[in-house]
Each structure stands twice: as structure tokens, then as C-alpha cells.
Amino acid sequence: MNTVGAHTIRASTVLPARRRDIELHTADGLRLVGELALPLARDPVATLITLHPLPTHGGYMDSHVFRKASYRLPALADIAVLRFNTRGTTSARGVSEGSFDGARDERFDVAAAIEFAEFAQDPALVNRWLVGWSFGTDLALMYGNDPAVAGAILLSPPLKFSGPEHLQGWAASGRSVVALVPELDDYLRPDEAVRRFSAIPQARVIAVEGAKHLWVGEPYLHRVLDEIVATVRPGFGPLPTTWHGDVASASVIAPVKKTAL
């Protein structure tokens, strides 16, 4: 139900945006399903191309950080949010064709998302950033070092599938890399992350005290969104915690799944 007035922004709050179902088409012939959330009344100043956690362990385009980014950032920061299911992944939006390929043929999925954003019109999707979470960070590092993107924001990077050659490629590119690393992560904690990401001189590692791999809890979700906005729109923020105007409550909020990698 839509309501009007001053509202505390909660997990289920959906702020106004233009929301479009989209399809991505990969070079190897697959159709991937997704959604693009745009500011309601103006063109976006930045675009997030999101890469979700491991689909074999519960990751999909509705994984909570990305879902809530799409609920909030178009309205609060004029940022477009592109979410999609990688090959073989299912969500309420539908099923992407193909099957999970262990970070190999997913290179076509990343390329299709970047290409969609690069050539989008009405509006143009400017200032494009990859935002990976867990498995999605490996996809960003392996396949997202592209002239069409400004940089990569990595949430809970495990550095499992990506290797030194991918870090070296980002180092040579000069593109920005920001890694948000939970203090209590299951796979890569801040001290080790600083050491591993030292291979990219321009990389910035942000340790988040008390956080875990899944970023459960509004304080951690808010911190993630603040850091994303500060990266793609410097000088803007922090994000407000209340909204004055129309809101909707999501009728079905998907539970936080136990996501590994």
C-alpha cells in the first residue's frame, strides 16, 4: 500500500523509482532476466551493475543488499541500479537461460550486462560501476576490467575464482577498486585482504567492524550503501534514514539466504 508522509526507511521500504524489467542477451546465445531501477524524475548520475553471490549457494539478483539498493538508491542518490540473474539462476523475476558454469562462461553474462548499460538510451546509464558481492566480486575482477566501467566495488570478496593475473590487470588499468571487507567474514578478513589487494596500488580496502559475510542487519546494510554512494558520487551523503513522500512496502520480502561465496 502506498502511504504519504515522513517515514523511517526500513528493510521493506520501497522508495519511488522507474522500474523496468530487462533482458540481457549473451554472446553465446542466452537470455538473462533482470531489472533496471531508475530515478523517478531525472536522469541517473551513476549506474551500478550488480553481480550477485554464488547461485548454487542461494545467490541471485534479489540477494538483500542489491534488492535494497534498488529500493533506495534511485530515490535517495539519483543512482540507477541494474540487477540480473546470471545463467541458470532463478528469482521472482524469472529464470535466466543456461546453467551455472563455475565462473567460466559467466564471462558472457558480465559482458552482456556491461554492454547493456554502455549502450542504453532514454536515459543514458552514465558513470558505470560494477558492484560484486562474494562470487560476484570474482566475476567483477575476472571479467569486468572494461573501458566502459569506471571501477569495481567489491563486497565480501573471497578471491576464490580470481587470481593474481586478474589483480594485475586491474592494477595496470588504473581503474578504481574498493573492497568492503567484514571484520568477521567467513572467507577473507581485513588484514589478509589488505595484503592480497596490495597487488592493485589504487585499491582501497575498507574494514567494517562487526560485519559478517552476509551484511545482515540495517546498520551494516546502511554502511554498505553509504560506501557505495561515496565511491560513485563523491561528496554526496550520508544517506538519510527517513523519507518524506510516497513509499510502498514490499508485499513479499525474500529471506536472507545463507550464502557462501
Secondary structure, DSSP 8 states (H G I E B T S, - for coil): --B-SEEE--TTEE---EEEEEEEE-TTS-EEEEEEEE-SSS--SEEEEEE-S-GGGT--TT-HHHHHHHHHHHHHH-EEEEEE--TT-EETTEE-SS---TTSTHHHHHHHHHHHHHH--SS---SEEEEEETHHHHHHHHH---TT--EEEEES---SS--HHHHHHHHHH--EEEEEEETT-SS--HHHHHHHHTTSTTEEEEEETT--TT--SHHHHHHHHHHHHHHHSTT-----SEEES-BEE-SS---------
